Amino acid sequence: MKIFISACSEDYLETNFIKSKLEDLDLKNEITFWYADDQNLPVGSKLTDILEIINESQGAILLISNAFLNSRFITEKELPAILQKRSSDPNYKLIPLLLEKETNFEKFEEISLENLKFINSRNTAFKDSGESESYVTCNKIIQALSTKQTRNSSDGTAIVLKRIELMNSMINELDKNYELAIDGLIQDFIASGGLSDLYTNSKIRWNENLIRYKNGLEKTKGELMDYKNLNKKLRSLDESQYEYLEKTIEEVIKFKLKLDKSIKRACDGWEKFDSPEEANKARLSMEDVELRSPFRCDLCNKFHIGLEYSPEEEEFDYEPMIDYVKELRDQY
């Protein structure tokens, strides 16, 4: 078990003592204690190194004092990473230890004595303890770390399930929005007599929609896969809950396959140019040159030539085009 000790440099004496006593009390040598001092943190180490250690840890000990709460590095970097790890892992062991009786939690209610289960109290603050009392406190920490479950895993599971439920709803809503967008494209195509697909603005807007859908799906799939991988380690979801997670992932994958086809087809039929100069040269040789404009496509990273929208179109019979709605939907 890897335990991260979060402490400020001003409390180095206490930190070193506590770490030493915890290692002595860990008779089975099952726990590795780590904190950022000159020995553990080589010169040139980055913030990402510390955050990686926190992410790999199974628990954290917070040695809280006024200096701890006044450390921007701790409160803005280490502490958020620790609390995030605890939020995502219901079995993560978080053990706060109060070093100073007069520690002011006014700006840090989340980790106050009222909101976290401390190993001691203001009356038994570590810096006011004698030698025998300090041993008792360290022994309590070892016992807390050795306990199989220090936190009700149902709390974390409930949070994860609520998030999965919300993500499921958001994916369904995104899918509906996607289908409505295609309906809009079809209506524009019919109303324009087949010209809307050649409009620069229509193409750019559709590209932006596809990219937005793609980014949303990738982010959602990544988060769901994180939950799945976490559950493999913790077994926090029961069978029905895990099936719901799997079903949500399947919905994301199904939507993504549909979206990938749209992205692939989006540039079919559009001539591709490597530079705006190349596209403009080709534009000058086209009919109605004044109505054509080169633009960069964010989907294929090439340049296309589109038509400028013209509200003064010739009248045409669009009724026959309605028969091709299904084909148009397949096209998009």
N, C-alpha and C positions, 0 to 999 in steps of 0.2 A: 504494500500500500504506500502510495506517495502522498505526503502531506505538505502543502505549501504554507509557510509561516509568513504572514504579512505583518511587517513591523517597520517603524521608522528608525533612522540611524541614531537619533537622540536617545533611543531606548535600547541601544546595542548591548549594554551590560545585562539588562534583564533578558533580552532576547537570547543572548549567548548562554546564560544560565539555564533558562527554560529548555532550550534545545538540548543542552547537555544532559539535564535531568530526565527529559523524556526519552532520550536514547538509552540511558541507564535503566529506566523502568520498563522499556520494551524488551523484556527478557527473551522473547522468541525471535527477536531481530526481524520482525515482519513489516516494520514501518520505516520508510525513508523520509526524514525531515529536511526540508530545503527552504532557505531564505536568501535574499540577495545581499550578500556581503562581499568583500574583496576576494574571498577564497572561492565562493560559489559563482560569482559573476565576473568572468575575466574582462580585462580592459578591452573596450571595443564592442562589448555585447550590446545588443539592441533590445528595444522594448518588445519586439516580436519574440525574442528568446524567453523573456519572462512570461509573456502571455501564453506561449506554447507550453511552458512548464505548468502554468495554472490549468490549462486545458487538459493536460495529461494527468493531473492530480486527482485523487479520490476524496480529497477533503482539504480544508484550510483552517488555520488557527489565526485569529485576528488579535493582535496584542494592542489593545485600544487605549490610547492616552490622548491628551490634548495635542501633543506633537504629531501623533498619528493622524488625527482629524485635520490638522493644519497642513499636512503634506499633500500638495497638489498631485504629485505623482501617484500617491496611494489612492486618494479619493477620486481622481479622474481617470486613472489607468488600471491599477491593480484591483481595487474594490469593485468597480463595475464588471470586470471580467470574472471575478469570483462569484458575484451575485448572479450573473448570467449563467455561469456553470451550474450553480445551485438550482436555478429556476428550471433548467433543461434536464437536470439529473436528480430525480427524487431521492436517490441514495447518497448524494454528495453530503459529506459530513462538514458542517460549518460550526466551529467552536470559538465563540468570542470570549476573550479574557480581559477583564478590566484591570489596567495597570494603575490608574490614578483615581482616587475617590471623587475628585472634583472635575472629572471629565465632562465637558459641555457638549451635549448631543443636539443642541438647538437646530443646527443646520443639517443634521444627519439622523432624522427620526427613524429611518429605515433600519438602522443598525443599533438603535437605542436599547436600553435595558428593558423597556416596555415591549419592544417588537421582536427581540431575539432572546433565545434562551442562553444566558451567559453561564459560564462555568463557576463564576463567583458573583459577589454583589459589591455595592459601594462600601459596605462595612468590612468586606474582606479583600479590598483592593490589593493587588499584588505588591505594590511598592510600600504598603503599610504592613505587610506580613513579616513574621519572623521566619527563621529558617525552617522550623518544623511545619509551619503553616504552608510555606511555599512547596514543600514536598507533598503535602496533602493535595494542594491545587494541581500539581503536575500529575499526581496519581489519578485524580478525577479526569484529567484530559485523556490519559491512556485508557481509562475505563470507557469513556465516551467513544473513543476511536475503535475500541475492541467490540463495542456493542454492534450487533448485526444490523440494526436499523435504528438510527437516531432521529429519523423523521418519517412521518406518515407518508408513504409513497402515493397514497390515494390523492393527496393534494396535487402533487406534480402530474399524476395521470389525468386528473380532471382538467387541469390547464391545457395539457396536450390534446385531449379529446375535444375541448372547446375550440382550440385552434384548428384542428383537422376538420371539424364540423363547419367552421367558418370558411375554410379554404375550399371545401366541397361546394358550398353555396356560391362562393365567388367564381369558381371555375364554371359552374352551370350558368351563372349570369354572364360571364365572359363569352361562353359559347352562344348564348342567345344573342348577345350584342354582335358577335361575328356573323351569325345568320342574317340578322337585320341589315348589317352592312352590305352583305351580298345581295339581299333583296333590293337595297337602294341602288346598287350598281346595275342590276338588271333593269330596274325601272328607268334609270338614266339612259341606259343603252337603247331601250325601246323608244323612249321619248325623243332621243336625238337622232333616230334613224341609223343607229350603229356607229355614230361618230364619237360618242363619249369615251370609248376605250382608247381613242387616239389623242384625247386632250391631255396636255401636259399636267394641268392641275389635278385631273382625275387620277392619273397615274401616280403622281407624287402623294396625294392623300391616301390612296390605297396602300402604297408602300409604307407610309407612316403607320397606318393601322396594323399591317402585317408585322412590322417590327415591334410595335407596342404589344401585340398579342404574344409574339414570340418571347420577348423579354419577360413578360408576366408569367408565361408558362414555365420557362426555364427556372425562374426564381422559385415558383411554387413547387415544381418537381424536386428541386434541390432541397428545399426545406422538408418536404415529405420523406425523401430518402434519408435525410438526417434522422428523422423520427424513427424510421424503420431500422436503420443501423443501430441506433441507441437502444431500441427495444430488444434487439438481438443480444445485447450485453446485459440489460437490466431485467428483461421479461416483465415489464411493468404493465403491459396491456394484456387483458384476457383474450380468449379466442375470438369472441364476437367483436371486440374492439379492434383487434389486429385485422380481422376481415374487413372492417369498415375502412381502416387505413389503406389496405390493399385495393379496395374498391375505388377509393378516391384517387390513388395513384394510377389505376387503370383508366379512370376518366380523363386524367391529365394526359396520359400517353395517347389515348384515342383522339383527343382533341388535337394533340401535337402532330399526329400523323396526317390529320385532315389539313392542318395549317401548313405543314411541310409541302403538301401537294399544291396548295395555293401559292406558296412562295416560289416553288419551282415553275409553275405555269405563268406567274405574273410577268415574266420577261419574255415568254414565248412570243414570237412574231415581231419583237422589237429589235431593230438593227442595233448592234452594239459598237461603240467607238471607244478608243482608249484615252482620248483627250478631248477637251472642248473645241480645240482648234480643228481636229479631224472631223468632229461632228458638224461644226459650222461650215467647213468646206463642202461637206456632203449636202448640207441644207441649201447652199447657194445654187446647187444644180437641180433642185426640186421645183415642181410647179407650186404656185401660191407660196413662194418663199417667204413673203411677209407674214404669213399666218403660221409659220413653223418656228419652233424654238428648241435649241438643245438644252438638255438638263441632265444632271448627274443622278443616277439611280443608286439608292442606298442598299438595294437588295443584291444587285450583281456587281456593284462598284464600277460600272461602265457608264458611258454617256449614251442617251437616246435622243431622238428628235420627235417632238410631239407637236400637236396642233394647238394654237391659241383658241380659246373658247369664243365662238361667234354666235350671239343671240339671233342674228338675222339669217337663219337657215331657210333653205327652200322647203316648201311644203312637200310632204311625202306620205305615203300610205303605210302606217306603222302596224296596222292590224295583222298582216301576215307574220310579223315578227313575234307576236304573242305566242304563236305555236312553238317557238324555239326556246321558251323559258327554261325547260328542263336542260336543254343543251347548253344554254347560257350559264345555268347554275354549275354544271359540270366543268364548264370552261373556267370559272372562278375558283 
